[in-house]
Amino acid sequence: MSEERVTYQSAGVDIDGAQRALRSVSSSIQATHGPSVIGGIGGFGALFRAQFPGMEQPVLVSSIDGVGTKTKVAAMVGDHSQLGADIVNHCVNDILCQGARPLFFLDYFGCGHLQGLVFEEVVGSMASACAAVDCALIGGETAEMPQVYHDDEIDIVGSIVGIVDFEKKLPRREISAVDVIIGLASNGLHTNGYSLARRALFEVGGYGVRDEVPGTGLTIGEDLLRPHRCYFNSVYPLLAENEGIRALAHLTGGGFFDNIPRVLPSDLRVVIEKRAWTAPPIFHLIQQAGGISDHEMHRTFNMGIGMVMVVDRMIAPGIVQQLIQAGENAAVIGEVQNGGNDVQLV
């Protein structure tokens, strides 16, 4: 029998390295902790003071999601600096669709071999994105698992908890066939469809991450790594002021066809006019490179619309104007009609 002593580090897991990486971002994490966060970093569980003054019936809203294979594009480019913001913004947008504001966020960072700089970039951008919406980055898990992940692979998952007063939750029951659809522009693919995009661009189309996206001045890698846009600061203030905002739908995996019906009554459909906006060039490049049908594109990607709002027709012009003033690119892109809980693109 060998006299060599086996350690966790010799098996591929560096506990000391993980602790150093965590210490390097601890100040950024702590900066997101307001008075509702009890205790600090390192407990077996994170504590949050559950007091919500001004709410009659506070309801917790939670969501969990992952960055997916956008991490592979980041590895190809060598830029992980926005992946943490991607997952925070994705989760914030999801609970915004219930009318909720975020309270706290937890992350999972999985890898085959922990690279301190990559970890710092990811968690640092998580902290910045949380701070932008007054959300506490309250806890997380760093998992170094050789042979589960390859050395250069990472996996990023996030879970969020928010709050909404029961009477103000979305969607509202008043959705009807006189309402219209407002679309808010996306910042690219956000965090969905990257398996199809990589297949179309790199395997079928033969492009590389340093090739240019026509008409943008950006490389394919730069365009694919645009951060997931967060709509909270633009949209949330409007919800309290306008009961005519009936519903929100975050266009993530499933695109138009799967996400919009989630907020509709069973007897209504949405008709979207594709000519109401121009899809960014990256989507045309993906479609051309892969020979992908229009239906598959709109079923997989957001096609330039990251979130839609179902709004009373009478207040829609004012809502669009307020969104534009808040920095969004917004427009009426469709309407609600009687029908069978589906989406039609015309």
NORSUL-V567053 format. One record per residue. N is the residue number from 1. RES is the residue in three letters. PHI is phi in radians with two decimals (NA if undefined). PSI is psi in whole degrees, 0 to 359 (* if undefined). Layout:
n->N res->RES phi->PHI psi->PSI
n->N res->RES phi->PHI psi->PSI
This chain:
n->1 res->MET phi->NA psi->137
n->2 res->SER phi->-1.17 psi->143
n->3 res->GLU phi->-1.55 psi->359
n->4 res->GLU phi->-1.10 psi->131
n->5 res->ARG phi->-1.49 psi->126
n->6 res->VAL phi->-1.52 psi->131
n->7 res->THR phi->-2.11 psi->167
n->8 res->TYR phi->-1.06 psi->322
n->9 res->GLN phi->-1.17 psi->321
n->10 res->SER phi->-1.19 psi->339
n->11 res->ALA phi->-1.48 psi->357
n->12 res->GLY phi->1.92 psi->5
n->13 res->VAL phi->-2.08 psi->120
n->14 res->ASP phi->-1.82 psi->94
n->15 res->ILE phi->-1.11 psi->318
n->16 res->ASP phi->-1.09 psi->320
n->17 res->GLY phi->-1.11 psi->322
n->18 res->ALA phi->-1.14 psi->320
n->19 res->GLN phi->-1.17 psi->321
n->20 res->ARG phi->-1.11 psi->318
n->21 res->ALA phi->-1.10 psi->319
n->22 res->LEU phi->-1.13 psi->318
n->23 res->ARG phi->-1.08 psi->328
n->24 res->SER phi->-1.18 psi->337
n->25 res->VAL phi->-1.98 psi->5
n->26 res->SER phi->-1.10 psi->324
n->27 res->SER phi->-1.18 psi->323
n->28 res->SER phi->-1.17 psi->322
n->29 res->ILE phi->-1.16 psi->313
n->30 res->GLN phi->-1.11 psi->333
n->31 res->ALA phi->-1.15 psi->341
n->32 res->THR phi->-1.54 psi->356
n->33 res->HIS phi->-1.56 psi->113
n->34 res->GLY phi->-1.59 psi->191
n->35 res->PRO phi->-1.13 psi->343
n->36 res->SER phi->-1.37 psi->343
n->37 res->VAL phi->-1.46 psi->126
n->38 res->ILE phi->-1.87 psi->130
n->39 res->GLY phi->1.47 psi->186
n->40 res->GLY phi->-2.17 psi->207
n->41 res->ILE phi->-1.43 psi->139
n->42 res->GLY phi->1.99 psi->354
n->43 res->GLY phi->-1.28 psi->165
n->44 res->PHE phi->-1.26 psi->340
n->45 res->GLY phi->-2.56 psi->149
n->46 res->ALA phi->-1.57 psi->142
n->47 res->LEU phi->-1.98 psi->134
n->48 res->PHE phi->-2.36 psi->128
n->49 res->ARG phi->-1.24 psi->118
n->50 res->ALA phi->-1.60 psi->69
n->51 res->GLN phi->-2.20 psi->124
n->52 res->PHE phi->-2.27 psi->76
n->53 res->PRO phi->-1.07 psi->142
n->54 res->GLY phi->1.60 psi->350
n->55 res->MET phi->-1.79 psi->131
n->56 res->GLU phi->-1.40 psi->316
n->57 res->GLN phi->-2.35 psi->77
n->58 res->PRO phi->-1.15 psi->133
n->59 res->VAL phi->-2.13 psi->128
n->60 res->LEU phi->-1.37 psi->139
n->61 res->VAL phi->-2.17 psi->128
n->62 res->SER phi->-2.23 psi->157
n->63 res->SER phi->-2.74 psi->155
n->64 res->ILE phi->-2.48 psi->141
n->65 res->ASP phi->-2.79 psi->177
n->66 res->GLY phi->-2.33 psi->161
n->67 res->VAL phi->-1.29 psi->334
n->68 res->GLY phi->1.25 psi->210
n->69 res->THR phi->-1.46 psi->10
n->70 res->LYS phi->-1.05 psi->334
n->71 res->THR phi->-1.07 psi->329
n->72 res->LYS phi->-1.20 psi->322
n->73 res->VAL phi->-1.14 psi->319
n->74 res->ALA phi->-1.03 psi->319
n->75 res->ALA phi->-1.15 psi->321
n->76 res->MET phi->-1.11 psi->322
n->77 res->VAL phi->-1.46 psi->331
n->78 res->GLY phi->1.44 psi->31
n->79 res->ASP phi->-2.40 psi->109
n->80 res->HIS phi->-1.92 psi->15
n->81 res->SER phi->-1.23 psi->343
n->82 res->GLN phi->-2.03 psi->2
n->83 res->LEU phi->-1.14 psi->326
n->84 res->GLY phi->-1.16 psi->318
n->85 res->ALA phi->-1.10 psi->324
n->86 res->ASP phi->-0.94 psi->310
n->87 res->ILE phi->-1.29 psi->324
n->88 res->VAL phi->-1.09 psi->310
n->89 res->ASN phi->-1.11 psi->322
n->90 res->HIS phi->-1.01 psi->310
n->91 res->CYS phi->-1.20 psi->321
n->92 res->VAL phi->-1.07 psi->316
n->93 res->ASN phi->-1.08 psi->323
n->94 res->ASP phi->-1.08 psi->312
n->95 res->ILE phi->-1.35 psi->339
n->96 res->LEU phi->-1.03 psi->329
n->97 res->CYS phi->-1.15 psi->345
n->98 res->GLN phi->-1.70 psi->2
n->99 res->GLY phi->1.48 psi->15
n->100 res->ALA phi->-1.65 psi->150
n->101 res->ARG phi->-1.78 psi->147
n->102 res->PRO phi->-1.31 psi->146
n->103 res->LEU phi->-1.88 psi->303
n->104 res->PHE phi->-2.62 psi->160
n->105 res->PHE phi->-2.33 psi->140
n->106 res->LEU phi->-2.19 psi->145
n->107 res->ASP phi->-2.17 psi->157
n->108 res->TYR phi->-2.17 psi->126
n->109 res->PHE phi->-2.10 psi->109
n->110 res->GLY phi->-1.90 psi->144
n->111 res->CYS phi->-2.76 psi->164
n->112 res->GLY phi->-1.46 psi->322
n->113 res->HIS phi->-2.51 psi->123
n->114 res->LEU phi->-1.24 psi->120
n->115 res->GLN phi->-1.84 psi->115
n->116 res->GLY phi->-0.98 psi->318
n->117 res->LEU phi->-1.16 psi->319
n->118 res->VAL phi->-1.10 psi->315
n->119 res->PHE phi->-1.03 psi->315
n->120 res->GLU phi->-1.08 psi->318
n->121 res->GLU phi->-1.12 psi->315
n->122 res->VAL phi->-1.17 psi->308
n->123 res->VAL phi->-1.23 psi->326
n->124 res->GLY phi->-1.07 psi->317
n->125 res->SER phi->-1.26 psi->332
n->126 res->MET phi->-1.07 psi->312
n->127 res->ALA phi->-1.08 psi->318
n->128 res->SER phi->-1.11 psi->318
n->129 res->ALA phi->-1.18 psi->322
n->130 res->CYS phi->-1.12 psi->316
n->131 res->ALA phi->-1.07 psi->326
n->132 res->ALA phi->-1.15 psi->338
n->133 res->VAL phi->-2.10 psi->19
n->134 res->ASP phi->0.98 psi->49
n->135 res->CYS phi->-2.07 psi->135
n->136 res->ALA phi->-1.46 psi->127
n->137 res->LEU phi->-1.44 psi->95
n->138 res->ILE phi->-1.71 psi->344
n->139 res->GLY phi->-3.06 psi->174
n->140 res->GLY phi->-3.10 psi->177
n->141 res->GLU phi->-2.38 psi->129
n->142 res->THR phi->-1.93 psi->115
n->143 res->ALA phi->-2.04 psi->114
n->144 res->GLU phi->-1.76 psi->110
n->145 res->MET phi->-2.30 psi->85
n->146 res->PRO phi->-1.06 psi->143
n->147 res->GLN phi->1.40 psi->341
n->148 res->VAL phi->-1.49 psi->313
n->149 res->TYR phi->-1.91 psi->144
n->150 res->HIS phi->-1.19 psi->162
n->151 res->ASP phi->-0.95 psi->321
n->152 res->ASP phi->-1.68 psi->9
n->153 res->GLU phi->-1.67 psi->143
n->154 res->ILE phi->-2.31 psi->159
n->155 res->ASP phi->-2.33 psi->132
n->156 res->ILE phi->-2.21 psi->122
n->157 res->VAL phi->-2.28 psi->147
n->158 res->GLY phi->-2.40 psi->148
n->159 res->SER phi->-2.25 psi->138
n->160 res->ILE phi->-2.26 psi->150
n->161 res->VAL phi->-2.24 psi->130
n->162 res->GLY phi->-2.26 psi->186
n->163 res->ILE phi->-2.46 psi->142
n->164 res->VAL phi->-2.57 psi->145
n->165 res->ASP phi->-1.28 psi->133
n->166 res->PHE phi->-0.88 psi->318
n->167 res->GLU phi->-1.24 psi->348
n->168 res->LYS phi->-1.91 psi->5
n->169 res->LYS phi->-1.20 psi->154
n->170 res->LEU phi->-1.93 psi->157
n->171 res->PRO phi->-1.31 psi->156
n->172 res->ARG phi->-1.54 psi->154
n->173 res->ARG phi->-1.25 psi->346
n->174 res->GLU phi->-1.43 psi->7
n->175 res->ILE phi->-0.98 psi->133
n->176 res->SER phi->-2.56 psi->175
n->177 res->ALA phi->-1.32 psi->7
n->178 res->VAL phi->-1.84 psi->1
n->179 res->ASP phi->-1.45 psi->161
n->180 res->VAL phi->-2.13 psi->169
n->181 res->ILE phi->-1.96 psi->124
n->182 res->ILE phi->-1.78 psi->132
n->183 res->GLY phi->-1.84 psi->136
n->184 res->LEU phi->-1.88 psi->128
n->185 res->ALA phi->-1.09 psi->143
n->186 res->SER phi->-1.54 psi->178
n->187 res->ASN phi->-1.94 psi->29
n->188 res->GLY phi->2.04 psi->214
n->189 res->LEU phi->-1.28 psi->345
n->190 res->HIS phi->1.06 psi->246
n->191 res->THR phi->-2.26 psi->29
n->192 res->ASN phi->-2.36 psi->145
n->193 res->GLY phi->1.56 psi->11
n->194 res->TYR phi->-1.25 psi->333
n->195 res->SER phi->-1.15 psi->318
n->196 res->LEU phi->-1.22 psi->318
n->197 res->ALA phi->-1.08 psi->316
n->198 res->ARG phi->-1.14 psi->319
n->199 res->ARG phi->-1.07 psi->313
n->200 res->ALA phi->-1.19 psi->312
n->201 res->LEU phi->-1.35 psi->312
n->202 res->PHE phi->-1.64 psi->323
n->203 res->GLU phi->-1.56 psi->312
n->204 res->VAL phi->-1.49 psi->312
n->205 res->GLY phi->-1.38 psi->340
n->206 res->GLY phi->1.30 psi->16
n->207 res->TYR phi->-1.39 psi->164
n->208 res->GLY phi->-2.12 psi->167
n->209 res->VAL phi->-1.18 psi->343
n->210 res->ARG phi->-1.66 psi->356
n->211 res->ASP phi->-1.24 psi->151
n->212 res->GLU phi->-1.53 psi->143
n->213 res->VAL phi->-1.43 psi->118
n->214 res->PRO phi->-0.92 psi->133
n->215 res->GLY phi->1.40 psi->7
n->216 res->THR phi->-2.04 psi->335
n->217 res->GLY phi->1.31 psi->8
n->218 res->LEU phi->-1.96 psi->151
n->219 res->THR phi->-1.35 psi->164
n->220 res->ILE phi->-1.03 psi->318
n->221 res->GLY phi->-1.06 psi->315
n->222 res->GLU phi->-1.10 psi->319
n->223 res->ASP phi->-1.17 psi->317
n->224 res->LEU phi->-1.17 psi->336
n->225 res->LEU phi->-1.67 psi->8
n->226 res->ARG phi->-0.95 psi->137
n->227 res->PRO phi->-1.23 psi->149
n->228 res->HIS phi->-1.07 psi->125
n->229 res->ARG phi->-1.30 psi->138
n->230 res->CYS phi->-1.77 psi->128
n->231 res->TYR phi->-1.78 psi->1
n->232 res->PHE phi->-1.03 psi->308
n->233 res->ASN phi->-1.17 psi->338
n->234 res->SER phi->-1.51 psi->323
n->235 res->VAL phi->-1.66 psi->318
n->236 res->TYR phi->-0.99 psi->317
n->237 res->PRO phi->-1.06 psi->334
n->238 res->LEU phi->-1.30 psi->336
n->239 res->LEU phi->-1.17 psi->321
n->240 res->ALA phi->-1.23 psi->333
n->241 res->GLU phi->-1.59 psi->343
n->242 res->ASN phi->-2.36 psi->98
n->243 res->GLU phi->-1.20 psi->346
n->244 res->GLY phi->-1.31 psi->355
n->245 res->ILE phi->-1.44 psi->108
n->246 res->ARG phi->-1.51 psi->322
n->247 res->ALA phi->-2.83 psi->158
n->248 res->LEU phi->-2.23 psi->144
n->249 res->ALA phi->-2.33 psi->126
n->250 res->HIS phi->-1.57 psi->119
n->251 res->LEU phi->-1.50 psi->92
n->252 res->THR phi->-1.95 psi->218
n->253 res->GLY phi->-1.01 psi->129
n->254 res->GLY phi->1.84 psi->349
n->255 res->GLY phi->0.95 psi->220
n->256 res->PHE phi->-1.26 psi->319
n->257 res->PHE phi->-1.26 psi->329
n->258 res->ASP phi->-1.71 psi->331
n->259 res->ASN phi->-1.53 psi->318
n->260 res->ILE phi->-1.13 psi->317
n->261 res->PRO phi->-1.05 psi->340
n->262 res->ARG phi->-1.09 psi->338
n->263 res->VAL phi->-1.92 psi->7
n->264 res->LEU phi->-1.78 psi->148
n->265 res->PRO phi->-1.11 psi->161
n->266 res->SER phi->-1.17 psi->342
n->267 res->ASP phi->-1.83 psi->15
n->268 res->LEU phi->-2.22 psi->151
n->269 res->ARG phi->-2.25 psi->166
n->270 res->VAL phi->-2.05 psi->135
n->271 res->VAL phi->-1.93 psi->120
n->272 res->ILE phi->-1.87 psi->133
n->273 res->GLU phi->-1.72 psi->111
n->274 res->LYS phi->-1.12 psi->335
n->275 res->ARG phi->-1.31 psi->355
n->276 res->ALA phi->-1.31 psi->347
n->277 res->TRP phi->-2.63 psi->167
n->278 res->THR phi->-1.95 psi->120
n->279 res->ALA phi->-1.16 psi->139
n->280 res->PRO phi->-1.03 psi->152
n->281 res->PRO phi->-0.98 psi->331
n->282 res->ILE phi->-1.04 psi->326
n->283 res->PHE phi->-1.22 psi->321
n->284 res->HIS phi->-1.14 psi->322
n->285 res->LEU phi->-1.14 psi->317
n->286 res->ILE phi->-1.07 psi->314
n->287 res->GLN phi->-1.10 psi->316
n->288 res->GLN phi->-1.16 psi->316
n->289 res->ALA phi->-1.13 psi->322
n->290 res->GLY phi->-1.72 psi->355
n->291 res->GLY phi->1.06 psi->46
n->292 res->ILE phi->-1.64 psi->139
n->293 res->SER phi->-1.23 psi->158
n->294 res->ASP phi->-1.02 psi->318
n->295 res->HIS phi->-1.08 psi->316
n->296 res->GLU phi->-1.15 psi->323
n->297 res->MET phi->-1.09 psi->313
n->298 res->HIS phi->-1.35 psi->346
n->299 res->ARG phi->-1.55 psi->339
n->300 res->THR phi->-1.83 psi->317
n->301 res->PHE phi->-1.92 psi->166
n->302 res->ASN phi->-1.43 psi->346
n->303 res->MET phi->0.98 psi->27
n->304 res->GLY phi->1.75 psi->359
n->305 res->ILE phi->-2.08 psi->109
n->306 res->GLY phi->-1.49 psi->333
n->307 res->MET phi->-2.61 psi->146
n->308 res->VAL phi->-2.10 psi->150
n->309 res->MET phi->-2.10 psi->133
n->310 res->VAL phi->-1.65 psi->119
n->311 res->VAL phi->-2.35 psi->144
n->312 res->ASP phi->-0.94 psi->130
n->313 res->ARG phi->-0.97 psi->325
n->314 res->MET phi->-1.20 psi->329
n->315 res->ILE phi->-1.75 psi->356
n->316 res->ALA phi->-0.99 psi->314
n->317 res->PRO phi->-1.02 psi->320
n->318 res->GLY phi->-1.17 psi->323
n->319 res->ILE phi->-1.15 psi->317
n->320 res->VAL phi->-1.03 psi->316
n->321 res->GLN phi->-1.10 psi->318
n->322 res->GLN phi->-1.13 psi->321
n->323 res->LEU phi->-1.14 psi->319
n->324 res->ILE phi->-1.11 psi->318
n->325 res->GLN phi->-1.11 psi->332
n->326 res->ALA phi->-1.46 psi->359
n->327 res->GLY phi->1.80 psi->5
n->328 res->GLU phi->-1.60 psi->154
n->329 res->ASN phi->-1.70 psi->104
n->330 res->ALA phi->-2.28 psi->151
n->331 res->ALA phi->-2.84 psi->157
n->332 res->VAL phi->-1.28 psi->125
n->333 res->ILE phi->-2.14 psi->3
n->334 res->GLY phi->3.10 psi->190
n->335 res->GLU phi->-2.60 psi->163
n->336 res->VAL phi->-1.62 psi->137
n->337 res->GLN phi->-2.33 psi->163
n->338 res->ASN phi->-1.15 psi->139
n->339 res->GLY phi->2.97 psi->203
n->340 res->GLY phi->-1.94 psi->50
n->341 res->ASN phi->0.92 psi->53
n->342 res->ASP phi->-2.52 psi->183
n->343 res->VAL phi->-2.20 psi->133
n->344 res->GLN phi->-2.04 psi->133
n->345 res->LEU phi->-1.83 psi->126
n->346 res->VAL phi->-2.21 psi->*
